[in-house]
Amino acid sequence: MADAGVRAGEPVLEVGAGLGSLTVALAETGAQVVAVELDRALVPALREVLGPFPNVRVEVGDALRMDWDHVLGASERRMVSNLPYNVAVPLLVGMLDRAPQIFEYVVMVQREVGERLAARPGEQAYGAVSVRVAYRAEARVIRRVPATVFWPRPNVESVLVRITPRPAPVDVDPTVLFRVIEEGFAERRKTMGNALRRLGLDPSSASRIMAACGLEREVRAERLSLADFARVADALVREGEIG
């Protein structure tokens, strides 16, 4: 709770409530908690555990497909969750697009996932997910959580990640931007010149676009920042190479 900074009366969202261990801790702060759980088999036990806490509302459903406007209303809130590792990336990327009510995420995820979410250009974990998150938010790893604090002990390490949404720092068509990002990372260690050719450009046009952006044709996606990708996407639109 210290990492999340949850206060009494604050609206909070938890995704993946399970049997309620984190939910109870959130409820004990006095926060107004919406706890989402997909597994209907767990819900009776979850509701029983949460019986003493009138400040918790349980929502049963798939967070990947939820109508957040319906579930959360218009009020801003923090999301604090131990996320199921297999859905953490699509869930967070989707919520950054579809849940403007969330002003901060403090989530525990598998270490490799957390490092991808917060990675910067040139870092080993940097990839398409890193850039997509950077378009919507600032993300950083708060700290590692060793496997020894869990029972039963998992085979992976975890990290706490803080994600703070903010307006996109680049002004470019996001559809084109994300196409360039995805193609850039589609074949790891390939050059951006090759990525532009996969988008339909001939070698001469690919070289021209990269030069117009002040980038070497042979540079790899792993070295490019969000701003670099945005310049490439903008040049493609401006030159009529993509639309």
C-alpha positions as CSV (number, residue, x, y, z in Angstrom):
1,M,0.0,0.0,0.0
2,A,2.9,2.4,0.6
3,D,4.0,2.1,-3.0
4,A,0.5,2.8,-4.3
5,G,-0.3,5.6,-1.9
6,V,-3.9,4.7,-1.5
7,R,-5.9,7.0,0.8
8,A,-9.2,6.6,2.7
9,G,-12.2,7.4,0.5
10,E,-10.1,7.2,-2.7
11,P,-11.7,5.4,-5.7
12,V,-9.5,2.4,-6.6
13,L,-9.8,-0.4,-9.2
14,E,-8.3,-3.8,-8.7
15,V,-8.2,-6.3,-11.6
16,G,-7.8,-10.0,-10.8
17,A,-9.0,-10.0,-7.3
18,G,-8.8,-13.8,-6.9
19,L,-9.5,-14.7,-3.3
20,G,-9.1,-11.2,-2.1
21,S,-5.8,-10.9,-0.3
22,L,-4.9,-7.6,-2.0
23,T,-8.6,-6.5,-2.0
24,V,-8.8,-6.8,1.8
25,A,-5.6,-4.7,2.1
26,L,-7.1,-2.0,-0.2
27,A,-10.4,-2.1,1.7
28,E,-8.7,-1.7,5.1
29,T,-7.3,1.7,3.9
30,G,-10.8,3.0,3.6
31,A,-10.6,3.2,-0.2
32,Q,-13.7,2.8,-2.3
33,V,-12.7,-0.4,-4.2
34,V,-14.1,-1.9,-7.4
35,A,-12.7,-5.4,-7.6
36,V,-12.9,-7.3,-10.9
37,E,-12.7,-11.1,-11.1
38,L,-13.2,-13.3,-14.1
39,D,-13.3,-16.7,-12.5
40,R,-16.9,-17.3,-11.3
41,A,-15.8,-20.3,-9.3
42,L,-13.8,-17.9,-7.0
43,V,-16.5,-15.3,-6.6
44,P,-18.5,-16.8,-3.7
45,A,-15.3,-17.1,-1.6
46,L,-14.3,-13.6,-2.6
47,R,-17.6,-12.1,-1.6
48,E,-17.5,-14.0,1.7
49,V,-14.0,-12.6,2.5
50,L,-15.1,-9.1,1.5
51,G,-18.4,-9.3,3.5
52,P,-17.1,-7.0,6.3
53,F,-16.2,-4.3,3.8
54,P,-19.1,-2.2,2.5
55,N,-16.6,-0.1,0.6
56,V,-15.9,-2.9,-1.9
57,R,-17.9,-3.7,-5.0
58,V,-17.2,-6.9,-6.9
59,E,-17.6,-6.9,-10.7
60,V,-17.6,-10.3,-12.4
61,G,-16.3,-10.3,-15.9
62,D,-13.4,-10.2,-18.3
63,A,-11.3,-7.1,-17.9
64,L,-10.0,-7.4,-21.5
65,R,-13.5,-6.8,-22.7
66,M,-15.1,-4.6,-20.1
67,D,-17.0,-1.4,-20.8
68,W,-15.0,0.7,-18.3
69,D,-17.4,3.7,-18.7
70,H,-20.2,1.5,-17.4
71,V,-18.1,-0.2,-14.6
72,L,-16.3,2.9,-13.4
73,G,-18.5,5.8,-14.3
74,A,-16.8,9.2,-14.8
75,S,-14.7,9.4,-11.6
76,E,-11.0,9.3,-11.8
77,R,-9.3,6.5,-9.9
78,R,-6.1,4.6,-9.3
79,M,-5.6,1.0,-10.4
80,V,-3.7,-1.2,-8.0
81,S,-3.5,-4.9,-9.0
82,N,-1.4,-8.1,-9.0
83,L,-2.1,-8.8,-12.6
84,P,-2.4,-12.3,-14.1
85,Y,0.8,-12.6,-16.0
86,N,-0.7,-14.0,-19.2
87,V,-2.9,-11.0,-19.8
88,A,-0.9,-8.1,-18.3
89,V,0.4,-6.6,-21.6
90,P,-2.9,-6.7,-23.6
91,L,-4.9,-5.5,-20.5
92,L,-2.6,-2.5,-19.8
93,V,-2.2,-1.5,-23.4
94,G,-6.0,-1.8,-23.9
95,M,-6.8,0.1,-20.7
96,L,-4.5,3.0,-21.7
97,D,-6.7,3.3,-24.8
98,R,-10.1,2.7,-23.3
99,A,-10.1,3.7,-19.6
100,P,-9.3,7.4,-19.3
101,Q,-10.6,7.3,-15.7
102,I,-7.4,5.7,-14.6
103,F,-4.9,8.4,-13.6
104,E,-2.3,6.0,-12.3
105,Y,-1.5,2.3,-12.5
106,V,0.5,0.5,-9.8
107,V,0.7,-3.1,-10.8
108,M,2.7,-6.2,-10.0
109,V,3.7,-8.2,-13.1
110,Q,6.3,-10.7,-14.1
111,R,9.7,-9.1,-14.2
112,E,10.3,-9.6,-17.9
113,V,6.9,-8.0,-18.6
114,G,7.5,-5.0,-16.4
115,E,10.9,-4.4,-17.9
116,R,9.2,-4.4,-21.4
117,L,6.6,-1.9,-20.3
118,A,9.2,0.5,-19.0
119,A,12.1,-0.1,-21.3
120,R,13.9,2.8,-23.2
121,P,15.6,2.7,-26.6
122,G,18.7,0.6,-26.6
123,E,17.7,-1.5,-23.6
124,Q,17.4,-5.2,-24.0
125,A,13.7,-5.3,-23.2
126,Y,12.8,-2.5,-25.5
127,G,10.2,-3.4,-28.1
128,A,6.8,-2.5,-29.7
129,V,5.0,-2.7,-26.3
130,S,7.5,-0.2,-24.8
131,V,6.8,2.3,-27.6
132,R,3.0,1.8,-27.4
133,V,3.1,2.5,-23.7
134,A,5.3,5.5,-24.2
135,Y,2.8,7.0,-26.5
136,R,0.1,7.0,-23.8
137,A,2.1,7.2,-20.5
138,E,5.2,7.4,-18.4
139,A,6.2,4.0,-17.1
140,R,8.9,2.9,-14.6
141,V,9.8,-0.1,-12.5
142,I,9.5,0.8,-8.9
143,R,11.2,-2.3,-7.4
144,R,11.7,-6.0,-7.8
145,V,9.6,-8.4,-5.8
146,P,11.5,-11.7,-5.2
147,A,9.8,-15.0,-5.6
148,T,10.5,-15.8,-1.9
149,V,7.7,-13.5,-0.7
150,F,5.0,-15.7,-2.3
151,W,3.5,-19.0,-1.2
152,P,3.6,-21.2,-3.1
153,R,6.9,-19.9,-4.5
154,P,6.6,-19.2,-8.3
155,N,9.3,-19.9,-10.8
156,V,9.6,-16.2,-11.8
157,E,10.5,-12.9,-10.3
158,S,8.0,-10.0,-10.2
159,V,8.3,-6.2,-10.3
160,L,6.1,-3.3,-9.3
161,V,5.5,-0.9,-12.1
162,R,4.0,2.6,-12.0
163,I,2.3,3.8,-15.2
164,T,1.1,7.4,-15.3
165,P,-1.1,8.3,-18.3
166,R,-0.6,11.6,-20.1
167,P,-1.4,13.2,-23.5
168,A,0.6,11.7,-26.4
169,P,3.9,13.7,-26.7
170,V,3.9,13.4,-30.6
171,D,1.4,14.7,-33.1
172,V,1.0,12.0,-35.7
173,D,-1.8,9.7,-37.0
174,P,-1.7,6.9,-34.4
175,T,-2.9,4.3,-36.9
176,V,0.1,5.0,-39.1
177,L,2.5,5.3,-36.2
178,F,1.5,1.9,-34.8
179,R,1.9,0.3,-38.2
180,V,5.4,1.6,-38.4
181,I,6.2,0.5,-34.9
182,E,4.8,-3.0,-35.3
183,E,6.6,-3.5,-38.7
184,G,9.8,-2.1,-37.2
185,F,9.9,-4.8,-34.5
186,A,8.3,-7.6,-36.6
187,E,11.7,-9.1,-37.4
188,R,14.1,-8.5,-34.5
189,R,17.5,-7.2,-35.5
190,K,16.3,-6.2,-39.0
191,T,16.8,-2.6,-40.2
192,M,14.1,0.1,-40.5
193,G,14.9,0.2,-44.2
194,N,13.7,-3.4,-44.4
195,A,10.6,-2.5,-42.3
196,L,9.7,0.3,-44.7
197,R,10.0,-2.1,-47.6
198,R,7.6,-4.5,-45.9
199,L,5.2,-1.5,-45.7
200,G,5.4,-1.3,-49.6
201,L,8.2,1.1,-50.3
202,D,10.9,0.4,-52.8
203,P,14.5,0.6,-51.6
204,S,15.0,4.1,-53.0
205,S,11.9,5.5,-51.3
206,A,12.8,3.8,-48.0
207,S,16.2,5.5,-48.1
208,R,14.7,8.8,-49.0
209,I,12.2,8.7,-46.1
210,M,14.8,7.7,-43.6
211,A,17.2,10.4,-44.7
212,A,14.3,13.0,-44.5
213,C,14.0,12.0,-40.8
214,G,17.7,12.3,-40.2
215,L,18.0,8.6,-39.7
216,E,20.3,6.0,-41.2
217,R,18.5,3.4,-43.4
218,E,20.3,0.6,-41.5
219,V,19.3,1.7,-38.0
220,R,17.3,-0.9,-36.1
221,A,14.0,-0.3,-34.4
222,E,15.6,-1.1,-31.0
223,R,17.5,2.2,-31.3
224,L,14.6,4.4,-32.2
225,S,12.6,6.5,-29.7
226,L,8.9,7.3,-29.9
227,A,9.8,10.6,-31.5
228,D,11.9,8.9,-34.1
229,F,9.0,6.6,-35.0
230,A,6.7,9.6,-35.2
231,R,9.0,11.4,-37.6
232,V,9.0,8.3,-39.9
233,A,5.2,7.9,-39.7
234,D,4.7,11.6,-40.4
235,A,7.1,11.5,-43.4
236,L,5.3,8.5,-44.9
237,V,2.0,10.3,-44.7
238,R,3.4,13.6,-46.0
239,E,5.1,11.9,-49.0
240,G,1.9,9.9,-49.8
241,E,3.7,6.6,-49.2
242,I,1.1,5.4,-46.7
243,G,-2.4,6.4,-45.5
